[in-house]
């Protein structure tokens, strides 16, 4: 039975890899199509050639990294690598929770170290070549060490709680584990900008002036209570711009990248923020959480059901059921369900993006939002012609073309 299960796992990995590469191939071919009239003013001839070069460079590099990861993971599964490492960890300690922490911790560090050359090349060769990179090697290393520390501490705490719950009450594991993960997610939603972001970026309140006055004026007009407007030093890593809304209740805040103020005028920035406020007004965060509840419950229910299976562990080269081996096998088998839920989530997210655009347009910022989005696309050398199937599977936002057409037809 374990051999059949291993074949199913390998088949799932193969189908996932094949689907991803096929979609990428379609996306590359589709990117060569002529731009529609509403997008023609984003790139001149020279910049469009540069954008095509940037897109294809990243596409080829993505093919390489995906193929490398696929070969490595298939080799590990086929050779019983996970079971072999489980045997080593069991020799280190007899404590079940500590075994799983060591197992996942070592795998996390080793896998990340293996991919560092790819990350380095993406930042210091590709992004550097096209003028986006502002990150220094020392900052890259510092960021990496901080990320490892956070992952080990926070991931270790959550993992410890989940395993402890399973050992305590396998019958109600799915419900209690769901509760713990949901509570942690809510906590991070509220305090991420205060606790995590300062470890990587400097946030300063937006100073008094034309931009702050315009943002506050729109917030008051739209009935959005806002006190926290921050500027973040995104320019120390990249020239690409962004803005986002974060937090819940009194902890909500708007965060602007300093690069955004260099690329947009005041009205365009207000339009982008009007879009973000539209998400809040339409309760998209709450709706997204409500969507995630049944899918998360399903995940933990199925996980709890399969954690005790000896066959799962044996398919990976182990001898009996242990949390870490069964969890790895389960999440691979769960891939088709995860893919389907991800597609549905993207459909919902794209609907929310249209609604947030309509909110900005409702307050007279439609044209400014369009011009701002065009500038963001131009500055980041975005692919303006993604394949519809690639969008369907992978995009949480509608394409720029779809958003402009939607706003222009209202």
C-alpha beads as a LAMMPS data file, in Angstrom:
LAMMPS data file: protein, C-alpha beads

410 atoms
409 bonds

1 atom types
1 bond types

-500.0 500.0 xlo xhi
-500.0 500.0 ylo yhi
-500.0 500.0 zlo zhi

Masses

1 110.0

Atoms # bond

1 1 1 0.000 0.000 0.000
2 1 1 2.812 2.409 0.873
3 1 1 4.295 1.938 -2.632
4 1 1 0.992 2.871 -4.269
5 1 1 0.754 5.926 -2.012
6 1 1 4.293 6.966 -2.946
7 1 1 3.392 6.674 -6.650
8 1 1 0.313 8.863 -6.057
9 1 1 2.489 11.460 -4.312
10 1 1 5.011 11.459 -7.170
11 1 1 2.176 11.715 -9.715
12 1 1 0.736 14.745 -7.896
13 1 1 4.171 16.398 -7.898
14 1 1 4.564 15.679 -11.610
15 1 1 1.123 17.048 -12.516
16 1 1 1.681 20.172 -10.417
17 1 1 5.062 20.774 -12.055
18 1 1 3.727 20.090 -15.545
19 1 1 0.731 22.406 -15.057
20 1 1 2.966 25.193 -13.806
21 1 1 5.380 24.903 -16.713
22 1 1 2.552 24.696 -19.283
23 1 1 0.939 27.842 -17.883
24 1 1 4.300 29.623 -17.938
25 1 1 4.803 28.613 -21.574
26 1 1 1.364 29.974 -22.505
27 1 1 2.135 33.172 -20.605
28 1 1 5.412 33.719 -22.443
29 1 1 3.755 33.245 -25.854
30 1 1 0.836 35.515 -24.958
31 1 1 3.125 38.323 -23.770
32 1 1 4.236 38.894 -27.381
33 1 1 0.771 40.021 -28.521
34 1 1 0.228 43.629 -29.517
35 1 1 -0.850 45.881 -26.679
36 1 1 -4.479 47.113 -26.796
37 1 1 -5.014 50.838 -27.391
38 1 1 -5.733 51.647 -23.714
39 1 1 -2.294 50.324 -22.733
40 1 1 -0.288 51.629 -25.682
41 1 1 0.859 54.789 -23.864
42 1 1 2.526 52.919 -20.987
43 1 1 5.717 51.980 -22.847
44 1 1 7.541 53.644 -25.696
45 1 1 9.304 51.356 -28.180
46 1 1 12.606 51.257 -26.302
47 1 1 11.056 50.676 -22.878
48 1 1 8.694 48.034 -24.226
49 1 1 11.656 46.081 -25.607
50 1 1 13.273 46.377 -22.156
51 1 1 10.076 45.146 -20.489
52 1 1 9.921 42.134 -22.799
53 1 1 13.549 41.330 -22.035
54 1 1 12.897 41.641 -18.276
55 1 1 9.807 39.433 -18.448
56 1 1 11.495 36.706 -20.483
57 1 1 14.605 36.777 -18.316
58 1 1 12.465 36.202 -15.217
59 1 1 10.350 33.582 -16.996
60 1 1 13.406 31.563 -18.028
61 1 1 14.889 31.897 -14.561
62 1 1 11.578 30.793 -13.042
63 1 1 11.609 27.712 -15.270
64 1 1 15.129 26.896 -14.067
65 1 1 14.374 27.295 -10.350
66 1 1 11.090 25.362 -10.601
67 1 1 12.824 22.512 -12.454
68 1 1 15.626 22.387 -9.903
69 1 1 13.162 22.261 -6.994
70 1 1 11.115 19.571 -8.742
71 1 1 14.134 17.325 -9.353
72 1 1 15.352 17.702 -5.762
73 1 1 11.995 16.990 -4.111
74 1 1 11.226 14.011 -6.381
75 1 1 14.677 12.561 -5.659
76 1 1 14.132 12.956 -1.906
77 1 1 10.726 11.254 -2.080
78 1 1 11.873 8.468 -4.405
79 1 1 15.000 7.679 -2.355
80 1 1 13.228 7.754 1.007
81 1 1 15.178 10.827 2.090
82 1 1 12.561 12.015 4.558
83 1 1 12.441 8.619 6.254
84 1 1 16.246 8.512 6.377
85 1 1 16.420 11.911 8.065
86 1 1 13.625 10.921 10.468
87 1 1 15.832 8.031 11.621
88 1 1 18.693 10.462 12.278
89 1 1 16.468 12.833 14.249
90 1 1 15.143 9.966 16.370
91 1 1 18.740 9.153 17.327
92 1 1 19.234 12.746 18.467
93 1 1 16.331 12.745 20.928
94 1 1 13.428 10.565 22.058
95 1 1 11.154 13.562 22.721
96 1 1 8.423 13.540 20.062
97 1 1 7.816 17.292 19.864
98 1 1 11.536 18.050 19.810
99 1 1 12.021 15.483 17.034
100 1 1 9.492 17.299 14.843
101 1 1 10.943 20.722 15.658
102 1 1 14.437 19.543 14.733
103 1 1 13.172 17.796 11.608
104 1 1 11.340 20.834 10.242
105 1 1 13.944 23.300 11.497
106 1 1 16.878 21.575 9.786
107 1 1 14.901 21.036 6.573
108 1 1 13.897 24.713 6.541
109 1 1 17.457 25.982 6.997
110 1 1 19.011 23.497 4.555
111 1 1 16.394 24.126 1.835
112 1 1 16.813 27.877 2.200
113 1 1 20.599 27.623 2.029
114 1 1 20.290 25.558 -1.161
115 1 1 18.135 28.263 -2.755
116 1 1 20.330 31.201 -1.665
117 1 1 22.309 31.172 -4.961
118 1 1 19.025 31.498 -6.869
119 1 1 17.820 34.310 -4.590
120 1 1 21.179 36.056 -4.937
121 1 1 21.111 35.795 -8.725
122 1 1 17.542 37.120 -8.901
123 1 1 18.421 40.195 -6.836
124 1 1 22.033 40.992 -7.680
125 1 1 22.038 39.943 -11.337
126 1 1 18.521 40.212 -12.803
127 1 1 17.104 43.048 -10.668
128 1 1 20.463 44.825 -10.788
129 1 1 20.652 44.555 -14.578
130 1 1 17.270 46.224 -15.019
131 1 1 17.907 48.957 -12.465
132 1 1 15.567 47.821 -9.697
133 1 1 17.926 46.579 -7.003
134 1 1 19.021 48.886 -4.172
135 1 1 19.852 46.111 -1.726
136 1 1 23.436 45.595 -0.595
137 1 1 24.970 42.158 0.062
138 1 1 25.229 42.964 3.780
139 1 1 21.524 43.897 3.907
140 1 1 20.661 40.658 2.081
141 1 1 22.560 38.630 4.688
142 1 1 21.065 40.601 7.591
143 1 1 17.544 40.141 6.208
144 1 1 18.180 36.434 5.787
145 1 1 19.373 35.984 9.373
146 1 1 16.423 37.965 10.726
147 1 1 13.998 35.901 8.640
148 1 1 15.527 32.690 9.931
149 1 1 15.262 33.937 13.505
150 1 1 11.616 34.923 13.106
151 1 1 10.728 31.673 11.359
152 1 1 12.426 29.585 14.028
153 1 1 10.884 31.481 16.952
154 1 1 7.351 32.084 15.654
155 1 1 7.168 28.929 13.555
156 1 1 8.594 26.901 16.411
157 1 1 6.014 28.237 18.868
158 1 1 3.066 27.563 16.548
159 1 1 4.379 24.130 15.591
160 1 1 4.946 23.217 19.245
161 1 1 1.380 24.250 20.106
162 1 1 -0.084 22.252 17.199
163 1 1 1.863 19.063 18.003
164 1 1 1.104 19.398 21.724
165 1 1 -2.623 19.714 20.949
166 1 1 -2.503 16.626 18.734
167 1 1 -0.750 14.597 21.446
168 1 1 -3.223 15.864 24.036
169 1 1 -6.444 15.211 22.144
170 1 1 -6.281 13.723 18.638
171 1 1 -10.082 13.676 18.489
172 1 1 -10.451 17.449 18.784
173 1 1 -7.090 18.347 17.272
174 1 1 -8.596 19.842 14.117
175 1 1 -10.807 22.276 16.015
176 1 1 -8.276 23.379 18.641
177 1 1 -5.419 23.681 16.137
178 1 1 -7.655 25.761 13.881
179 1 1 -8.432 28.027 16.832
180 1 1 -4.759 28.526 17.703
181 1 1 -3.717 29.275 14.104
182 1 1 -6.673 31.629 13.592
183 1 1 -5.906 33.512 16.822
184 1 1 -2.264 33.847 15.799
185 1 1 -3.289 35.131 12.352
186 1 1 -5.571 37.750 13.902
187 1 1 -2.819 38.850 16.265
188 1 1 -0.353 39.201 13.398
189 1 1 -2.921 41.123 11.329
190 1 1 -3.222 43.680 14.117
191 1 1 0.399 43.983 15.215
192 1 1 2.485 42.981 12.176
193 1 1 3.372 46.584 11.317
194 1 1 4.347 47.343 14.906
195 1 1 6.273 44.172 15.731
196 1 1 7.663 42.668 12.516
197 1 1 8.065 45.468 9.961
198 1 1 10.438 47.549 12.181
199 1 1 12.885 44.632 12.149
200 1 1 13.357 45.153 8.403
201 1 1 12.233 48.692 7.594
202 1 1 12.001 52.101 9.146
203 1 1 8.475 53.500 9.393
204 1 1 7.936 57.181 10.064
205 1 1 4.652 59.107 10.332
206 1 1 3.920 60.973 7.110
207 1 1 4.932 64.569 7.683
208 1 1 2.515 67.474 7.451
209 1 1 2.101 68.807 3.961
210 1 1 0.093 68.605 0.756
211 1 1 0.012 64.787 0.590
212 1 1 -1.027 64.204 4.205
213 1 1 -3.665 66.935 3.968
214 1 1 -5.099 65.390 0.789
215 1 1 -5.174 61.883 2.303
216 1 1 -6.860 63.092 5.490
217 1 1 -9.370 65.117 3.480
218 1 1 -10.369 62.056 1.465
219 1 1 -10.539 59.886 4.590
220 1 1 -12.902 62.382 6.220
221 1 1 -15.030 62.685 3.064
222 1 1 -15.388 58.928 2.757
223 1 1 -16.113 58.411 6.467
224 1 1 -12.892 56.525 7.149
225 1 1 -11.363 57.204 10.563
226 1 1 -7.635 57.392 10.028
227 1 1 -4.845 58.637 12.254
228 1 1 -1.958 56.411 11.291
229 1 1 -0.300 57.267 7.960
230 1 1 3.268 56.018 7.654
231 1 1 6.104 56.224 5.150
232 1 1 8.355 53.168 4.813
233 1 1 11.892 53.158 3.420
234 1 1 11.272 50.619 0.643
235 1 1 13.901 52.344 -1.496
236 1 1 16.718 50.686 0.436
237 1 1 15.863 47.400 -1.300
238 1 1 14.157 48.266 -4.596
239 1 1 12.996 51.104 -6.800
240 1 1 9.575 49.450 -7.138
241 1 1 6.731 51.239 -5.380
242 1 1 3.807 50.080 -3.296
243 1 1 1.218 51.108 -0.733
244 1 1 -0.909 48.991 1.553
245 1 1 -3.536 49.054 4.254
246 1 1 -2.897 46.951 7.328
247 1 1 -4.251 46.274 10.790
248 1 1 -7.702 45.981 12.311
249 1 1 -9.809 48.354 14.394
250 1 1 -7.751 51.046 16.142
251 1 1 -4.554 49.405 14.859
252 1 1 -5.351 50.059 11.187
253 1 1 -2.832 52.129 9.269
254 1 1 -1.897 53.156 5.759
255 1 1 1.697 52.566 4.710
256 1 1 3.296 54.293 1.723
257 1 1 6.612 53.312 0.173
258 1 1 8.900 56.311 -0.189
259 1 1 9.346 55.318 -3.846
260 1 1 5.626 55.874 -4.404
261 1 1 5.928 59.624 -3.787
262 1 1 8.725 59.780 -6.364
263 1 1 6.643 58.121 -9.086
264 1 1 3.134 59.545 -8.561
265 1 1 1.545 62.928 -7.982
266 1 1 -0.659 63.662 -4.980
267 1 1 -3.990 62.914 -6.689
268 1 1 -2.718 59.560 -7.970
269 1 1 -1.501 58.540 -4.506
270 1 1 -4.845 59.529 -2.988
271 1 1 -6.567 57.457 -5.685
272 1 1 -4.460 54.408 -4.808
273 1 1 -5.294 54.897 -1.135
274 1 1 -8.963 55.379 -1.999
275 1 1 -8.785 51.905 -3.535
276 1 1 -7.280 50.545 -0.305
277 1 1 -9.936 52.286 1.786
278 1 1 -12.503 50.735 -0.548
279 1 1 -11.332 47.310 0.625
280 1 1 -12.011 48.378 4.213
281 1 1 -15.400 49.891 3.417
282 1 1 -16.531 46.750 1.602
283 1 1 -15.269 44.609 4.501
284 1 1 -13.040 42.589 2.198
285 1 1 -10.663 41.593 4.997
286 1 1 -13.584 40.150 6.977
287 1 1 -15.016 38.429 3.887
288 1 1 -11.610 36.932 3.126
289 1 1 -11.379 35.603 6.669
290 1 1 -14.875 34.118 6.460
291 1 1 -13.884 32.389 3.209
292 1 1 -10.773 30.956 4.817
293 1 1 -12.595 29.488 7.840
294 1 1 -14.233 26.466 6.148
295 1 1 -11.135 25.747 4.054
296 1 1 -8.903 25.918 7.148
297 1 1 -11.274 23.685 9.098
298 1 1 -11.231 21.188 6.245
299 1 1 -7.437 21.233 6.159
300 1 1 -7.051 20.602 9.895
301 1 1 -9.801 17.985 9.908
302 1 1 -8.114 15.982 7.154
303 1 1 -4.681 16.516 8.696
304 1 1 -5.862 15.219 12.069
305 1 1 -7.442 12.230 10.362
306 1 1 -4.216 11.280 8.564
307 1 1 -1.590 12.042 11.225
308 1 1 -2.011 8.603 12.785
309 1 1 -1.521 6.624 9.562
310 1 1 1.530 4.347 9.526
311 1 1 1.134 3.943 5.751
312 1 1 1.735 7.663 5.167
313 1 1 5.004 7.559 7.098
314 1 1 6.077 4.334 5.396
315 1 1 5.464 5.881 1.963
316 1 1 8.167 8.415 2.870
317 1 1 10.602 5.759 4.072
318 1 1 9.660 5.804 7.760
319 1 1 8.602 2.879 9.916
320 1 1 5.620 4.242 11.839
321 1 1 3.444 7.331 12.071
322 1 1 5.237 10.436 13.322
323 1 1 3.908 13.978 13.115
324 1 1 6.516 15.422 10.741
325 1 1 6.532 12.594 8.177
326 1 1 2.745 12.335 8.091
327 1 1 2.397 16.112 7.800
328 1 1 4.741 16.258 4.794
329 1 1 2.923 13.406 3.027
330 1 1 -0.462 14.931 3.836
331 1 1 0.322 18.396 2.462
332 1 1 1.541 16.868 -0.791
333 1 1 -1.639 14.792 -1.108
334 1 1 -3.648 17.917 -0.231
335 1 1 -2.175 19.807 -3.212
336 1 1 -5.160 19.279 -5.585
337 1 1 -7.590 20.575 -2.942
338 1 1 -5.257 23.466 -2.151
339 1 1 -5.065 24.345 -5.842
340 1 1 -8.847 24.368 -6.183
341 1 1 -9.316 26.505 -3.049
342 1 1 -6.589 28.851 -4.265
343 1 1 -8.394 29.336 -7.575
344 1 1 -11.665 30.096 -5.777
345 1 1 -9.822 32.480 -3.465
346 1 1 -8.324 34.293 -6.450
347 1 1 -11.765 34.610 -8.060
348 1 1 -13.070 36.208 -4.865
349 1 1 -10.006 38.454 -4.559
350 1 1 -10.345 39.711 -8.141
351 1 1 -14.007 40.530 -7.458
352 1 1 -12.917 42.530 -4.408
353 1 1 -10.354 44.438 -6.482
354 1 1 -13.056 45.536 -8.911
355 1 1 -15.207 46.709 -5.997
356 1 1 -12.309 48.689 -4.483
357 1 1 -11.640 50.311 -7.875
358 1 1 -15.324 51.243 -8.121
359 1 1 -15.130 52.828 -4.653
360 1 1 -12.276 55.095 -5.746
361 1 1 -14.152 55.912 -8.947
362 1 1 -17.294 56.703 -6.966
363 1 1 -15.393 59.547 -5.285
364 1 1 -14.110 60.936 -8.573
365 1 1 -10.681 59.279 -8.583
366 1 1 -11.162 56.854 -11.473
367 1 1 -8.882 58.622 -13.972
368 1 1 -6.246 59.284 -11.325
369 1 1 -6.307 55.610 -10.304
370 1 1 -5.858 54.533 -13.911
371 1 1 -2.942 56.901 -14.471
372 1 1 -1.379 55.840 -11.167
373 1 1 -1.685 52.138 -12.000
374 1 1 -0.165 52.794 -15.408
375 1 1 2.810 54.502 -13.797
376 1 1 3.293 51.607 -11.374
377 1 1 3.195 49.129 -14.255
378 1 1 5.640 51.191 -16.299
379 1 1 8.109 51.652 -13.447
380 1 1 8.070 47.935 -12.558
381 1 1 8.195 46.744 -16.204
382 1 1 5.034 44.680 -15.705
383 1 1 3.803 42.154 -18.243
384 1 1 0.663 43.787 -19.632
385 1 1 -0.466 40.771 -21.670
386 1 1 -0.631 37.735 -19.359
387 1 1 -2.438 34.676 -20.699
388 1 1 -6.060 34.379 -19.434
389 1 1 -5.422 30.868 -18.082
390 1 1 -2.318 32.038 -16.253
391 1 1 -4.375 34.854 -14.737
392 1 1 -7.153 32.428 -13.766
393 1 1 -4.771 30.138 -11.881
394 1 1 -2.320 32.638 -10.424
395 1 1 -3.578 36.229 -10.249
396 1 1 -5.224 37.580 -7.107
397 1 1 -5.777 40.879 -8.973
398 1 1 -7.412 41.469 -12.348
399 1 1 -5.002 42.522 -15.092
400 1 1 -4.417 46.223 -15.639
401 1 1 -6.329 45.993 -18.927
402 1 1 -9.333 44.387 -17.223
403 1 1 -9.347 47.021 -14.472
404 1 1 -9.166 49.934 -16.900
405 1 1 -11.931 48.540 -19.145
406 1 1 -14.128 47.924 -16.105
407 1 1 -13.686 51.488 -14.857
408 1 1 -14.153 53.047 -18.303
409 1 1 -17.431 51.206 -18.895
410 1 1 -19.029 52.479 -15.692

Bonds

1 1 1 2
2 1 2 3
3 1 3 4
4 1 4 5
5 1 5 6
6 1 6 7
7 1 7 8
8 1 8 9
9 1 9 10
10 1 10 11
11 1 11 12
12 1 12 13
13 1 13 14
14 1 14 15
15 1 15 16
16 1 16 17
17 1 17 18
18 1 18 19
19 1 19 20
20 1 20 21
21 1 21 22
22 1 22 23
23 1 23 24
24 1 24 25
25 1 25 26
26 1 26 27
27 1 27 28
28 1 28 29
29 1 29 30
30 1 30 31
31 1 31 32
32 1 32 33
33 1 33 34
34 1 34 35
35 1 35 36
36 1 36 37
37 1 37 38
38 1 38 39
39 1 39 40
40 1 40 41
41 1 41 42
42 1 42 43
43 1 43 44
44 1 44 45
45 1 45 46
46 1 46 47
47 1 47 48
48 1 48 49
49 1 49 50
50 1 50 51
51 1 51 52
52 1 52 53
53 1 53 54
54 1 54 55
55 1 55 56
56 1 56 57
57 1 57 58
58 1 58 59
59 1 59 60
60 1 60 61
61 1 61 62
62 1 62 63
63 1 63 64
64 1 64 65
65 1 65 66
66 1 66 67
67 1 67 68
68 1 68 69
69 1 69 70
70 1 70 71
71 1 71 72
72 1 72 73
73 1 73 74
74 1 74 75
75 1 75 76
76 1 76 77
77 1 77 78
78 1 78 79
79 1 79 80
80 1 80 81
81 1 81 82
82 1 82 83
83 1 83 84
84 1 84 85
85 1 85 86
86 1 86 87
87 1 87 88
88 1 88 89
89 1 89 90
90 1 90 91
91 1 91 92
92 1 92 93
93 1 93 94
94 1 94 95
95 1 95 96
96 1 96 97
97 1 97 98
98 1 98 99
99 1 99 100
100 1 100 101
101 1 101 102
102 1 102 103
103 1 103 104
104 1 104 105
105 1 105 106
106 1 106 107
107 1 107 108
108 1 108 109
109 1 109 110
110 1 110 111
111 1 111 112
112 1 112 113
113 1 113 114
114 1 114 115
115 1 115 116
116 1 116 117
117 1 117 118
118 1 118 119
119 1 119 120
120 1 120 121
121 1 121 122
122 1 122 123
123 1 123 124
124 1 124 125
125 1 125 126
126 1 126 127
127 1 127 128
128 1 128 129
129 1 129 130
130 1 130 131
131 1 131 132
132 1 132 133
133 1 133 134
134 1 134 135
135 1 135 136
136 1 136 137
137 1 137 138
138 1 138 139
139 1 139 140
140 1 140 141
141 1 141 142
142 1 142 143
143 1 143 144
144 1 144 145
145 1 145 146
146 1 146 147
147 1 147 148
148 1 148 149
149 1 149 150
150 1 150 151
151 1 151 152
152 1 152 153
153 1 153 154
154 1 154 155
155 1 155 156
156 1 156 157
157 1 157 158
158 1 158 159
159 1 159 160
160 1 160 161
161 1 161 162
162 1 162 163
163 1 163 164
164 1 164 165
165 1 165 166
166 1 166 167
167 1 167 168
168 1 168 169
169 1 169 170
170 1 170 171
171 1 171 172
172 1 172 173
173 1 173 174
174 1 174 175
175 1 175 176
176 1 176 177
177 1 177 178
178 1 178 179
179 1 179 180
180 1 180 181
181 1 181 182
182 1 182 183
183 1 183 184
184 1 184 185
185 1 185 186
186 1 186 187
187 1 187 188
188 1 188 189
189 1 189 190
190 1 190 191
191 1 191 192
192 1 192 193
193 1 193 194
194 1 194 195
195 1 195 196
196 1 196 197
197 1 197 198
198 1 198 199
199 1 199 200
200 1 200 201
201 1 201 202
202 1 202 203
203 1 203 204
204 1 204 205
205 1 205 206
206 1 206 207
207 1 207 208
208 1 208 209
209 1 209 210
210 1 210 211
211 1 211 212
212 1 212 213
213 1 213 214
214 1 214 215
215 1 215 216
216 1 216 217
217 1 217 218
218 1 218 219
219 1 219 220
220 1 220 221
221 1 221 222
222 1 222 223
223 1 223 224
224 1 224 225
225 1 225 226
226 1 226 227
227 1 227 228
228 1 228 229
229 1 229 230
230 1 230 231
231 1 231 232
232 1 232 233
233 1 233 234
234 1 234 235
235 1 235 236
236 1 236 237
237 1 237 238
238 1 238 239
239 1 239 240
240 1 240 241
241 1 241 242
242 1 242 243
243 1 243 244
244 1 244 245
245 1 245 246
246 1 246 247
247 1 247 248
248 1 248 249
249 1 249 250
250 1 250 251
251 1 251 252
252 1 252 253
253 1 253 254
254 1 254 255
255 1 255 256
256 1 256 257
257 1 257 258
258 1 258 259
259 1 259 260
260 1 260 261
261 1 261 262
262 1 262 263
263 1 263 264
264 1 264 265
265 1 265 266
266 1 266 267
267 1 267 268
268 1 268 269
269 1 269 270
270 1 270 271
271 1 271 272
272 1 272 273
273 1 273 274
274 1 274 275
275 1 275 276
276 1 276 277
277 1 277 278
278 1 278 279
279 1 279 280
280 1 280 281
281 1 281 282
282 1 282 283
283 1 283 284
284 1 284 285
285 1 285 286
286 1 286 287
287 1 287 288
288 1 288 289
289 1 289 290
290 1 290 291
291 1 291 292
292 1 292 293
293 1 293 294
294 1 294 295
295 1 295 296
296 1 296 297
297 1 297 298
298 1 298 299
299 1 299 300
300 1 300 301
301 1 301 302
302 1 302 303
303 1 303 304
304 1 304 305
305 1 305 306
306 1 306 307
307 1 307 308
308 1 308 309
309 1 309 310
310 1 310 311
311 1 311 312
312 1 312 313
313 1 313 314
314 1 314 315
315 1 315 316
316 1 316 317
317 1 317 318
318 1 318 319
319 1 319 320
320 1 320 321
321 1 321 322
322 1 322 323
323 1 323 324
324 1 324 325
325 1 325 326
326 1 326 327
327 1 327 328
328 1 328 329
329 1 329 330
330 1 330 331
331 1 331 332
332 1 332 333
333 1 333 334
334 1 334 335
335 1 335 336
336 1 336 337
337 1 337 338
338 1 338 339
339 1 339 340
340 1 340 341
341 1 341 342
342 1 342 343
343 1 343 344
344 1 344 345
345 1 345 346
346 1 346 347
347 1 347 348
348 1 348 349
349 1 349 350
350 1 350 351
351 1 351 352
352 1 352 353
353 1 353 354
354 1 354 355
355 1 355 356
356 1 356 357
357 1 357 358
358 1 358 359
359 1 359 360
360 1 360 361
361 1 361 362
362 1 362 363
363 1 363 364
364 1 364 365
365 1 365 366
366 1 366 367
367 1 367 368
368 1 368 369
369 1 369 370
370 1 370 371
371 1 371 372
372 1 372 373
373 1 373 374
374 1 374 375
375 1 375 376
376 1 376 377
377 1 377 378
378 1 378 379
379 1 379 380
380 1 380 381
381 1 381 382
382 1 382 383
383 1 383 384
384 1 384 385
385 1 385 386
386 1 386 387
387 1 387 388
388 1 388 389
389 1 389 390
390 1 390 391
391 1 391 392
392 1 392 393
393 1 393 394
394 1 394 395
395 1 395 396
396 1 396 397
397 1 397 398
398 1 398 399
399 1 399 400
400 1 400 401
401 1 401 402
402 1 402 403
403 1 403 404
404 1 404 405
405 1 405 406
406 1 406 407
407 1 407 408
408 1 408 409
409 1 409 410
